[in-house]
Amino acid sequence: MAVERSISGFLQQYYDIMVDWDRRLAHESPFFQRVFQSVHAKSVLDCACGTGRHACLFTRWGMEVAGSDVSAEMVRRSEHLAATRSLQIEFQQASFDTLSSTFAEPFDTAVCVGNSLAAAGKRSVVAAGIQQMHEVIRPGGALVIQVLNFDRFPPGENAYGEPIHREHIGQNYIFLKTFRRAGTTCDIDVIVLTNGATDTWTRSVFRDRLLVLDSAALVGMVEQAGFGKIKLYGGYDMTAFNPKASRDLIVVARRE
């Protein structure tokens, strides 16, 4: 068994295998299109862009797109994905708190999804990052933030995600996430079971400690940064946010 101290190893090695991107993007697209249309957006910054899937989607819609990620490896993979699809996208290695010094021109919108802010390490970094997103959005533009709704996990108890099975290049994979919330943090384990040609299962465990960003804390940071017209959703189907039941906490706000 291999144990990683950070989830970054999982993201680089397994994330694109675990996620059914065609299904996910088809589900999320109407949400983003509605937000972008509400502010007549023609440009977007994808903060913590990961492997670049959303950035490529938005570019195919005809938008001017840039992406940022603190990981040089993620930036490299995003650039490779865009190149294989003949898409022109500016990707930059940048942390949440350096966005305004990295990108000179303002964007109509900025998105930060994939539970990325919960992995920022400190609440001060989250607050600084949201302030930086405010700086790179034009007046009247929109911000979209998505994190997991940790309020649905009972404190001090293990909570389990649904197992996910994937087949990829002759390998079988089973992914299982476990969460244990305690106060303002939540420990996550991602267990990866792999079965190849030898029919022997191997196990890897990737671990990290995430920030619990509840609706009050996140809305407070968004307001403090200067955003208004804040709306909360419990998923990309635009259902109302329910702290006891919603899987996601999605914040949509306008720069005043």
C-alpha positions as CSV (number, residue, x, y, z in Angstrom):
1,M,0.0,0.0,0.0
2,A,1.3,3.4,-1.0
3,V,0.2,6.4,1.2
4,E,0.5,10.0,-0.1
5,R,0.5,12.9,2.3
6,S,-1.2,15.1,-0.2
7,I,-4.1,14.6,-2.6
8,S,-2.0,16.2,-5.4
9,G,-0.6,12.8,-6.3
10,F,-4.1,11.5,-6.8
11,L,-5.1,14.5,-8.9
12,Q,-2.1,14.2,-11.2
13,Q,-2.3,10.4,-11.6
14,Y,-6.0,9.4,-11.4
15,Y,-8.3,12.4,-11.5
16,D,-9.1,12.2,-15.2
17,I,-9.6,8.5,-15.0
18,M,-12.1,8.8,-12.1
19,V,-14.2,11.6,-13.6
20,D,-16.6,10.9,-16.4
21,W,-15.9,14.2,-18.1
22,D,-18.5,13.9,-20.9
23,R,-21.3,13.3,-18.4
24,R,-20.0,15.9,-15.9
25,L,-19.7,18.7,-18.4
26,A,-23.0,18.0,-20.0
27,H,-24.6,18.3,-16.6
28,E,-22.8,21.5,-15.7
29,S,-23.0,23.3,-19.0
30,P,-26.5,24.8,-18.7
31,F,-25.6,26.3,-15.3
32,F,-22.5,28.0,-16.6
33,Q,-24.2,29.2,-19.8
34,R,-26.9,30.8,-17.7
35,V,-24.5,32.6,-15.5
36,F,-22.3,33.8,-18.4
37,Q,-25.4,35.0,-20.3
38,S,-26.6,36.9,-17.3
39,V,-23.6,39.2,-17.5
40,H,-23.1,39.0,-21.3
41,A,-19.7,37.4,-20.6
42,K,-17.2,36.9,-23.4
43,S,-14.2,36.1,-21.2
44,V,-13.6,33.9,-18.2
45,L,-10.7,33.0,-15.8
46,D,-10.7,29.4,-14.6
47,C,-9.0,29.6,-11.2
48,A,-7.5,26.3,-10.1
49,C,-8.1,24.9,-13.6
50,G,-6.8,21.4,-12.9
51,T,-6.4,19.5,-16.1
52,G,-8.1,22.1,-18.2
53,R,-11.4,20.5,-19.0
54,H,-13.6,23.4,-18.1
55,A,-11.3,25.9,-19.8
56,C,-11.5,23.9,-23.1
57,L,-15.3,23.7,-22.8
58,F,-15.6,27.5,-22.4
59,T,-13.2,28.1,-25.3
60,R,-15.3,25.9,-27.6
61,W,-18.2,28.1,-26.7
62,G,-16.3,31.0,-28.3
63,M,-15.2,32.7,-25.1
64,E,-11.8,34.2,-24.4
65,V,-10.4,31.9,-21.7
66,A,-7.4,31.9,-19.3
67,G,-6.6,29.3,-16.6
68,S,-4.5,29.4,-13.5
69,D,-3.3,26.6,-11.2
70,V,-0.7,26.5,-8.4
71,S,0.6,23.2,-9.8
72,A,3.1,23.4,-12.6
73,E,2.1,19.9,-13.6
74,M,-1.5,20.8,-13.9
75,V,-0.6,23.8,-16.1
76,R,1.4,21.5,-18.3
77,R,-1.4,19.0,-18.6
78,S,-3.9,21.8,-19.4
79,E,-1.7,23.2,-22.1
80,H,-1.3,19.7,-23.6
81,L,-5.1,19.1,-23.6
82,A,-5.7,22.5,-25.3
83,A,-3.0,21.8,-27.9
84,T,-4.5,18.4,-28.7
85,R,-7.8,20.1,-29.4
86,S,-6.2,23.1,-31.3
87,L,-7.5,25.6,-28.7
88,Q,-5.8,28.8,-27.8
89,I,-5.9,29.3,-24.0
90,E,-3.6,31.2,-21.8
91,F,-2.5,29.0,-18.8
92,Q,-0.4,30.4,-16.0
93,Q,1.0,28.9,-12.8
94,A,-0.4,31.1,-10.1
95,S,-1.7,30.8,-6.5
96,F,-5.1,32.2,-5.5
97,D,-3.4,35.3,-3.9
98,T,-1.4,36.3,-7.0
99,L,-4.1,36.4,-9.7
100,S,-4.2,40.2,-10.2
101,S,-0.4,40.3,-10.6
102,T,-0.5,37.4,-13.1
103,F,-3.4,38.6,-15.4
104,A,-3.4,42.2,-16.5
105,E,-6.7,42.4,-18.3
106,P,-10.0,42.1,-16.4
107,F,-12.4,39.2,-17.2
108,D,-16.2,39.2,-17.4
109,T,-16.3,36.2,-15.2
110,A,-14.2,34.0,-13.0
111,V,-14.9,30.4,-11.8
112,C,-13.3,28.4,-9.1
113,V,-14.8,24.9,-8.9
114,G,-13.8,21.3,-8.1
115,N,-13.7,22.1,-4.4
116,S,-10.5,23.9,-5.0
117,L,-10.8,26.6,-2.3
118,A,-11.3,23.9,0.4
119,A,-7.7,22.7,-0.4
120,A,-6.2,26.2,0.1
121,G,-4.8,25.3,3.5
122,K,-5.7,28.4,5.4
123,R,-8.9,30.5,5.5
124,S,-6.7,33.6,5.1
125,V,-5.6,32.2,1.7
126,V,-9.2,31.6,0.8
127,A,-10.2,35.2,1.7
128,A,-7.2,36.6,-0.1
129,G,-8.0,34.5,-3.2
130,I,-11.6,35.7,-3.3
131,Q,-10.3,39.3,-3.0
132,Q,-8.0,38.6,-5.9
133,M,-10.9,37.2,-8.0
134,H,-12.7,40.4,-7.3
135,E,-9.7,42.3,-8.6
136,V,-9.6,40.5,-12.0
137,I,-13.4,40.7,-12.7
138,R,-14.7,43.8,-14.4
139,P,-17.5,45.7,-12.6
140,G,-20.8,44.0,-13.2
141,G,-19.1,40.7,-13.9
142,A,-19.8,37.4,-12.2
143,L,-18.0,35.0,-9.9
144,V,-18.8,31.3,-9.5
145,I,-17.4,29.3,-6.5
146,Q,-18.1,25.6,-5.9
147,V,-17.1,23.6,-2.8
148,L,-18.4,20.5,-1.2
149,N,-21.1,21.0,1.4
150,F,-19.3,19.6,4.5
151,D,-22.3,20.4,6.7
152,R,-23.9,17.2,5.6
153,F,-21.2,15.1,7.2
154,P,-21.8,14.4,10.9
155,P,-18.8,15.7,13.0
156,G,-16.5,13.0,14.3
157,E,-17.9,10.2,12.1
158,N,-16.7,8.7,8.9
159,A,-18.8,9.5,5.8
160,Y,-18.3,7.6,2.6
161,G,-18.8,8.5,-1.0
162,E,-20.3,6.1,-3.5
163,P,-17.7,3.7,-5.0
164,I,-16.8,4.6,-8.6
165,H,-15.7,1.9,-11.1
166,R,-13.7,2.7,-14.2
167,E,-12.0,0.8,-17.0
168,H,-9.0,2.5,-18.6
169,I,-6.3,1.0,-21.0
170,G,-6.8,-2.6,-19.8
171,Q,-7.0,-1.6,-16.1
172,N,-9.9,-1.7,-13.7
173,Y,-10.1,1.0,-11.1
174,I,-12.3,1.4,-8.0
175,F,-12.3,4.8,-6.3
176,L,-13.7,5.3,-2.8
177,K,-13.6,8.6,-0.8
178,T,-14.0,8.8,3.0
179,F,-14.5,12.0,4.9
180,R,-14.1,12.8,8.6
181,R,-15.1,16.3,9.7
182,A,-13.8,17.8,12.9
183,G,-14.4,21.5,13.6
184,T,-13.2,23.7,10.8
185,T,-11.4,21.0,8.9
186,C,-12.3,17.7,7.2
187,D,-9.8,14.8,6.6
188,I,-10.3,13.1,3.2
189,D,-8.9,9.7,2.1
190,V,-9.1,8.7,-1.5
191,I,-8.6,4.9,-1.8
192,V,-7.7,3.7,-5.3
193,L,-7.9,-0.1,-6.0
194,T,-6.2,-1.1,-9.3
195,N,-6.5,-4.4,-11.1
196,G,-4.5,-5.2,-14.2
197,A,-3.6,-8.1,-16.4
198,T,-2.2,-10.1,-13.4
199,D,-5.7,-10.1,-11.7
200,T,-4.0,-8.8,-8.5
201,W,-5.5,-5.8,-6.8
202,T,-3.2,-3.1,-5.5
203,R,-4.3,-0.3,-3.2
204,S,-3.1,3.3,-2.9
205,V,-4.4,5.8,-0.3
206,F,-4.2,9.5,-0.9
207,R,-4.8,11.8,2.1
208,D,-5.3,15.5,2.7
209,R,-6.9,17.9,5.2
210,L,-9.5,20.2,3.7
211,L,-11.1,23.4,5.0
212,V,-14.7,23.3,6.0
213,L,-16.1,26.3,4.2
214,D,-19.7,26.6,5.3
215,S,-22.2,29.0,3.7
216,A,-21.9,31.7,6.4
217,A,-18.1,31.7,6.1
218,L,-17.9,31.7,2.4
219,V,-20.6,34.3,1.9
220,G,-18.9,36.5,4.5
221,M,-15.6,36.4,2.5
222,V,-17.4,37.1,-0.8
223,E,-19.2,40.1,0.7
224,Q,-16.0,41.3,2.3
225,A,-14.3,41.2,-1.1
226,G,-16.9,43.5,-2.5
227,F,-19.3,41.2,-4.3
228,G,-23.1,41.6,-4.1
229,K,-26.2,39.9,-5.5
230,I,-25.1,36.7,-3.9
231,K,-27.1,33.5,-4.6
232,L,-26.5,30.0,-3.2
233,Y,-27.2,26.7,-5.0
234,G,-27.0,23.1,-3.8
235,G,-26.0,21.8,-7.2
236,Y,-25.5,22.6,-10.9
237,D,-29.2,21.9,-11.4
238,M,-29.7,25.3,-9.7
239,T,-31.7,23.8,-6.7
240,A,-31.8,25.9,-3.6
241,F,-28.9,25.2,-1.2
242,N,-29.9,23.0,1.8
243,P,-27.1,22.7,4.4
244,K,-28.4,19.3,5.6
245,A,-28.8,17.6,2.2
246,S,-27.1,19.4,-0.7
247,R,-24.0,17.7,-2.1
248,D,-22.5,21.1,-3.2
249,L,-22.4,24.6,-2.1
250,I,-22.2,26.9,-5.1
251,V,-21.9,30.6,-4.7
252,V,-22.8,33.0,-7.6
253,A,-22.1,36.7,-7.0
254,R,-21.7,40.0,-8.9
255,R,-18.9,42.4,-8.7
256,E,-20.6,45.7,-7.7
